[in-house]
Amino acid sequence: MLSLWGIFITSFIVALSGALMPGPMLTVTISQSATRGWVVGPLVVLGHGILELSLVVAIVYGLGQFLARASVIGAIGIIGGVVLLWMGGSMLWSARKVSLVLEGKKGTVSLHPIWAGILSSLSNPYWTVWWATIGLSYIAFSMKYGILGISFFYTGHILADLAWYAFVAALIHFGKRRAGDRGFRVVIAFCGVLLLIFGAYFGYGGIKNFL
């Protein structure tokens, strides 16, 4: 079983792996940072975090007893493990050509960054799939420690988003519009390997609940 700090650290790594992949939130952050400054990163994550905290609370207080069942934890672990394996493999495959620089930076510049964080998250199908599988897996494991476990999970998760998007916003704001793609691809590949490891761990844990 993961310790509290194990939950925090792995939650941070998995969330960072997802944050690194280009998507609606990254597009909004890049497009708005050029005109509104580095603070866009933290504000976008604040909106994203409000949405995710609401979802975590709803899951914990509405599905807590349901998630506590061994069969449910097992099924979620297996599904979450498969999704992590798929994500890890996809990241390794895309690491060859992924770029930090996005073309066609059409962002919701007139929209406040907090609202942009909320809406860009909701508009991303990947976000829904993540919480329906991997997110539920982490909450199911974290609930063994009660509210403290959930707190460690959520804190690690949101700090990863904050670290990456604050970095990107500062990078854009201070004029360094192009980070080294080679280094970025190495990071993507490394995170892909970690996701494969975590996927195997979740899948194995899920299978154990049925044995």
C-alpha positions as CSV (number, residue, x, y, z in Angstrom):
1,M,0.0,0.0,0.0
2,L,1.3,3.5,-0.8
3,S,2.2,5.7,2.2
4,L,0.8,9.2,2.4
5,W,4.0,10.6,1.0
6,G,3.9,7.9,-1.6
7,I,0.5,9.1,-2.7
8,F,1.7,12.7,-2.8
9,I,4.8,11.9,-4.9
10,T,3.2,9.6,-7.4
11,S,0.2,11.9,-7.6
12,F,2.6,14.7,-8.5
13,I,4.4,12.7,-11.1
14,V,1.3,11.4,-12.8
15,A,-0.3,14.8,-12.8
16,L,2.9,16.4,-14.2
17,S,3.0,13.8,-17.0
18,G,-0.5,14.8,-18.0
19,A,0.2,18.5,-17.7
20,L,3.2,18.3,-20.0
21,M,1.1,17.1,-22.9
22,P,-0.1,19.9,-25.2
23,G,-3.9,20.5,-24.8
24,P,-6.5,23.3,-24.3
25,M,-5.0,24.5,-21.0
26,L,-1.6,24.8,-22.4
27,T,-2.9,26.7,-25.4
28,V,-4.7,29.2,-23.2
29,T,-1.7,29.6,-21.0
30,I,0.6,30.3,-23.9
31,S,-1.7,32.7,-25.7
32,Q,-2.7,34.7,-22.6
33,S,0.8,34.9,-21.0
34,A,2.1,36.9,-23.9
35,T,-0.3,39.7,-23.1
36,R,-1.2,39.3,-19.4
37,G,2.1,38.1,-17.9
38,W,3.4,35.2,-15.9
39,V,0.4,35.4,-13.4
40,V,-1.7,33.7,-16.1
41,G,-0.2,30.3,-15.3
42,P,-1.2,30.3,-11.6
43,L,-4.7,31.8,-12.4
44,V,-5.4,29.2,-15.0
45,V,-4.4,26.4,-12.6
46,L,-6.6,28.1,-9.9
47,G,-9.7,27.7,-12.2
48,H,-8.6,24.2,-13.1
49,G,-8.1,23.4,-9.4
50,I,-11.5,24.8,-8.3
51,L,-13.1,22.5,-10.9
52,E,-11.1,19.4,-9.8
53,L,-11.6,20.1,-6.1
54,S,-15.4,20.2,-6.6
55,L,-15.2,16.9,-8.5
56,V,-13.1,15.3,-5.7
57,V,-15.5,16.4,-3.0
58,A,-18.4,15.1,-5.0
59,I,-16.7,11.8,-5.5
60,V,-15.7,11.4,-1.9
61,Y,-19.0,12.4,-0.4
62,G,-21.3,10.8,-3.0
63,L,-19.4,7.6,-3.8
64,G,-17.3,7.0,-0.7
65,Q,-19.0,3.8,0.4
66,F,-19.2,2.5,-3.1
67,L,-15.5,3.1,-3.7
68,A,-14.7,1.3,-0.4
69,R,-15.8,-2.1,-1.9
70,A,-12.9,-4.4,-2.8
71,S,-14.5,-5.4,-6.1
72,V,-15.0,-1.7,-7.1
73,I,-11.4,-0.9,-6.1
74,G,-10.2,-3.9,-8.0
75,A,-12.1,-3.0,-11.2
76,I,-11.1,0.7,-11.0
77,G,-7.5,-0.3,-10.4
78,I,-7.5,-2.6,-13.5
79,I,-9.2,0.0,-15.7
80,G,-6.9,2.8,-14.4
81,G,-3.9,0.6,-14.9
82,V,-4.8,-0.1,-18.5
83,V,-5.4,3.6,-19.2
84,L,-2.0,4.5,-17.6
85,L,-0.3,1.8,-19.8
86,W,-2.0,3.3,-22.9
87,M,-1.0,6.8,-21.9
88,G,2.5,5.8,-21.2
89,G,2.9,4.0,-24.5
90,S,1.3,7.0,-26.3
91,M,3.7,9.4,-24.6
92,L,6.7,7.3,-25.6
93,W,5.4,7.1,-29.2
94,S,4.7,10.9,-29.4
95,A,8.0,11.9,-27.7
96,R,9.7,11.6,-31.0
97,K,8.0,14.6,-32.5
98,V,6.1,16.5,-29.7
99,S,6.9,20.2,-29.5
100,L,6.4,22.7,-26.7
101,V,5.6,25.4,-29.2
102,L,2.0,25.3,-30.3
103,E,1.0,26.7,-33.7
104,G,-2.2,28.7,-34.2
105,K,-2.2,30.2,-30.7
106,K,-5.8,31.2,-30.7
107,G,-6.7,31.5,-27.1
108,T,-9.6,33.0,-25.2
109,V,-7.6,36.2,-24.6
110,S,-10.7,38.2,-23.5
111,L,-11.7,35.5,-21.0
112,H,-10.4,35.8,-17.4
113,P,-7.7,33.2,-16.8
114,I,-9.6,31.5,-14.0
115,W,-12.6,31.0,-16.2
116,A,-10.3,30.0,-19.0
117,G,-8.8,27.3,-16.7
118,I,-12.3,25.9,-15.9
119,L,-13.6,25.9,-19.5
120,S,-10.4,24.6,-21.1
121,S,-10.5,21.7,-18.7
122,L,-14.1,20.9,-19.4
123,S,-13.5,21.1,-23.2
124,N,-10.7,18.5,-23.0
125,P,-12.1,14.9,-23.4
126,Y,-8.8,13.6,-22.0
127,W,-9.6,15.4,-18.7
128,T,-12.9,13.5,-18.3
129,V,-11.3,10.1,-19.2
130,W,-8.5,10.8,-16.7
131,W,-10.9,11.4,-13.8
132,A,-13.2,8.6,-14.7
133,T,-10.3,6.1,-14.6
134,I,-7.0,7.1,-13.1
135,G,-8.5,9.8,-10.8
136,L,-10.9,7.3,-9.4
137,S,-8.1,4.9,-8.9
138,Y,-6.1,7.4,-6.8
139,I,-9.1,8.4,-4.8
140,A,-9.9,4.8,-4.0
141,F,-6.4,4.2,-2.8
142,S,-6.2,7.5,-1.0
143,M,-9.5,7.0,0.9
144,K,-7.8,4.2,2.9
145,Y,-6.2,7.1,4.9
146,G,-9.4,9.1,5.0
147,I,-9.5,12.9,4.4
148,L,-5.7,13.1,5.0
149,G,-5.1,10.7,2.1
150,I,-7.3,12.7,-0.1
151,S,-5.6,15.9,0.9
152,F,-2.1,14.4,0.1
153,F,-3.4,13.2,-3.3
154,Y,-5.1,16.5,-4.3
155,T,-2.1,18.6,-3.1
156,G,0.4,16.6,-5.0
157,H,-1.9,16.7,-8.1
158,I,-2.5,20.4,-8.1
159,L,1.1,21.4,-7.3
160,A,2.2,19.5,-10.4
161,D,-0.2,21.6,-12.6
162,L,0.9,24.8,-10.8
163,A,4.6,24.1,-11.2
164,W,4.4,23.4,-15.0
165,Y,1.9,26.1,-16.0
166,A,3.6,28.7,-13.9
167,F,6.9,27.8,-15.6
168,V,5.4,27.9,-19.1
169,A,3.7,31.3,-18.4
170,A,7.0,32.8,-17.0
171,L,8.8,31.4,-20.1
172,I,6.4,33.1,-22.5
173,H,6.2,36.3,-20.5
174,F,9.9,36.8,-20.3
175,G,10.3,36.3,-24.1
176,K,11.8,32.9,-24.3
177,R,9.2,31.6,-26.7
178,R,11.0,28.4,-27.7
179,A,12.3,25.9,-25.2
180,G,14.6,23.2,-26.4
181,D,12.4,20.5,-28.1
182,R,15.0,17.9,-27.5
183,G,15.0,18.3,-23.7
184,F,11.2,18.5,-23.7
185,R,11.0,15.2,-25.6
186,V,13.3,13.5,-23.1
187,V,11.0,14.6,-20.3
188,I,8.0,13.3,-22.2
189,A,9.7,10.0,-22.8
190,F,10.8,9.7,-19.1
191,C,7.2,10.4,-17.9
192,G,5.9,7.8,-20.4
193,V,8.1,5.2,-18.8
194,L,6.9,6.2,-15.3
195,L,3.3,5.9,-16.4
196,L,4.0,2.4,-17.6
197,I,5.4,1.5,-14.2
198,F,2.4,3.1,-12.4
199,G,0.0,1.4,-14.8
200,A,1.5,-2.0,-14.0
201,Y,1.3,-1.2,-10.3
202,F,-2.4,-0.2,-10.4
203,G,-3.3,-3.1,-12.6
204,Y,-1.6,-5.6,-10.3
205,G,-3.2,-4.0,-7.2
206,G,-6.6,-4.3,-8.9
207,I,-6.1,-7.9,-9.8
208,K,-5.1,-8.7,-6.2
209,N,-8.5,-7.4,-5.0
210,F,-10.2,-10.2,-7.0
211,L,-7.9,-13.0,-5.7
